[in-house]
Amino acid sequence: MTSTPADPARPAQHRSEPAFDAGERAMLEGWLDYHRATLALKCAGLTDAQLRTAPLPPSELSLMGLVRHLADVERHWFQRVAAGEQAPPLHYTEEDPDGEFHLTGADTWAQAEAAWLTEIAASRATASRLALDDPAAGTDSSTGGHPSLRWIHTHLIEEYARHNGHADLIREQLDGATGE
């Protein structure tokens, strides 16, 4: 069973995997929450300066940048694609398509985390209104297709898992912390 955070928008501070016998929806939501919690744990206890640091040149990846990126990923797939809403990007533009990773000293963890948690809450609200087989109201920009909620959940699990691997390496470079 997955642990349920006190604040439904906040990823759990302690992760647990979905039960082996969980139903499909609980399994998908559980693994997505597990990976959200993993990213939160990778960012825990660091200063804003550390969270902005991209310690693996020439890569611009930082933990704060990853959180900002995943806020935009949540928004794109759940609000724009699944719900068909007009939801502009939070951290990037056509002129700066990697804007989520272009951080300045004015960017704070409080801002990045608040945007991410807001998007997680919006994603959960959107998903709660849809069945796994429901086609998206909006379209995937690369194919023009209408993916199912099942596909979106699976894609987000993949997206978080890949970036959590990046977060592992970044965190180890910042302070030596390792772990799952």
C-alpha positions in Angstrom: 0.0 0.0 0.0 1.2 3.5 -0.7 1.5 5.9 2.2 -0.8 8.9 2.0 0.8 12.3 2.8 -1.0 14.5 5.2 -1.2 17.2 2.5 -2.6 15.5 -0.5 -0.7 17.8 -2.8 2.7 17.0 -1.2 4.6 13.9 -2.2 5.1 11.5 0.8 8.2 12.1 2.9 8.5 8.3 3.3 8.0 6.2 0.2 6.4 2.9 -0.1 5.7 0.8 -3.2 2.2 -0.1 -4.2 1.0 -3.5 -2.9 1.8 -6.4 -5.2 -1.9 -7.1 -5.5 -3.1 -3.5 -6.0 -5.6 -2.9 -8.8 -4.3 -1.3 -12.0 -5.3 2.3 -11.2 -3.9 2.1 -7.6 -0.7 0.6 -9.0 -0.2 3.3 -11.6 -1.0 6.1 -9.1 1.1 4.5 -6.5 4.2 4.2 -8.7 3.8 7.8 -9.8 3.5 9.0 -6.2 6.5 6.8 -5.3 8.6 8.6 -7.9 7.3 12.0 -6.9 8.3 11.3 -3.4 11.7 10.1 -4.5 12.4 13.4 -6.2 11.2 15.3 -3.0 13.6 13.2 -0.9 16.5 13.9 -3.3 15.9 17.6 -2.8 15.4 17.5 1.0 17.8 19.3 3.3 19.7 21.3 0.7 20.1 25.0 0.4 18.7 27.1 -2.5 22.2 27.5 -3.7 22.8 23.7 -3.7 19.5 23.1 -5.4 20.4 25.6 -8.2 23.8 24.1 -8.7 24.4 22.1 -11.9 27.4 20.0 -10.7 28.0 17.9 -13.8 29.2 20.3 -16.6 28.5 20.7 -19.4 25.0 19.6 -18.3 22.7 22.3 -17.0 20.7 19.9 -14.8 20.2 20.9 -11.2 17.7 19.5 -8.7 15.7 22.8 -8.8 15.7 22.7 -12.5 14.4 19.1 -12.5 11.6 20.0 -10.1 10.7 23.0 -12.4 10.9 20.7 -15.4 8.6 18.1 -13.8 6.1 20.8 -12.8 5.8 21.7 -16.5 5.6 18.0 -17.5 2.8 17.4 -15.0 1.0 20.5 -16.4 1.5 19.5 -20.0 0.3 15.9 -19.7 -2.5 16.3 -17.2 -3.9 19.8 -17.9 -3.1 20.4 -21.6 -3.3 16.9 -22.9 -5.6 14.9 -20.6 -8.0 17.8 -19.7 -7.6 19.8 -23.0 -7.1 23.0 -21.1 -5.2 26.1 -22.2 -2.3 26.0 -19.6 0.8 27.9 -20.7 4.2 26.6 -19.6 5.5 27.8 -16.3 9.2 27.9 -16.8 10.0 27.8 -20.5 9.1 29.7 -23.6 9.5 29.2 -27.4 12.5 31.5 -27.2 14.0 29.5 -24.2 12.7 25.9 -24.5 15.0 24.9 -21.6 14.1 27.8 -19.4 13.3 25.5 -16.5 17.0 24.8 -16.2 18.2 28.4 -16.7 18.2 29.4 -13.0 19.3 32.7 -11.4 20.0 33.6 -7.8 16.5 35.0 -7.7 15.0 31.5 -8.2 14.1 29.9 -4.9 13.2 26.4 -3.8 10.0 27.7 -2.2 8.9 29.0 -5.6 9.9 25.8 -7.5 8.4 23.5 -4.9 5.1 25.5 -4.7 4.7 25.4 -8.5 5.5 21.6 -8.5 3.1 20.8 -5.7 0.3 22.9 -7.3 0.8 21.0 -10.6 0.7 17.6 -8.7 -2.5 18.6 -7.0 -4.0 19.7 -10.4 -2.8 16.4 -12.0 -4.5 14.3 -9.3 -7.7 16.3 -9.6 -7.7 15.8 -13.4 -6.9 12.1 -13.1 -9.7 11.6 -10.5 -12.3 12.7 -13.1 -11.1 10.3 -15.8 -11.2 6.5 -16.4 -7.9 4.8 -17.4 -9.2 4.2 -20.9 -10.6 7.6 -21.5 -9.0 9.3 -24.4 -7.4 12.7 -23.7 -9.5 15.8 -24.4 -6.4 17.4 -25.8 -3.8 16.1 -28.2 -0.2 15.0 -27.9 1.8 17.6 -29.8 4.2 15.1 -31.3 1.6 12.7 -32.7 -1.7 14.6 -32.7 -3.2 11.6 -30.9 -5.3 11.4 -27.8 -3.5 9.2 -25.3 -5.4 7.4 -22.6 -5.0 8.3 -18.9 -3.3 4.9 -18.6 -0.7 6.0 -21.2 -0.2 9.3 -19.5 0.4 7.7 -16.1 2.8 5.2 -17.6 4.7 8.0 -19.4 4.9 10.1 -16.2 6.3 7.2 -14.3 9.0 6.8 -17.0 9.7 10.5 -17.0 10.1 10.7 -13.2 12.1 7.5 -13.0 14.6 8.8 -15.7 15.0 12.1 -13.9 15.3 10.5 -10.5 18.4 8.8 -11.9 19.7 12.2 -12.8 18.8 13.5 -9.3 20.8 10.6 -7.8 23.9 11.7 -9.6 23.4 15.4 -8.9 22.8 14.8 -5.2 25.9 12.6 -4.9 27.9 15.4 -6.5 26.5 18.0 -4.2 27.0 16.4 -0.8 27.9 12.8 -1.3 24.4 11.5 -0.3 23.4 8.3 -2.1 20.5 5.9 -1.9 17.3 4.9 -3.6 
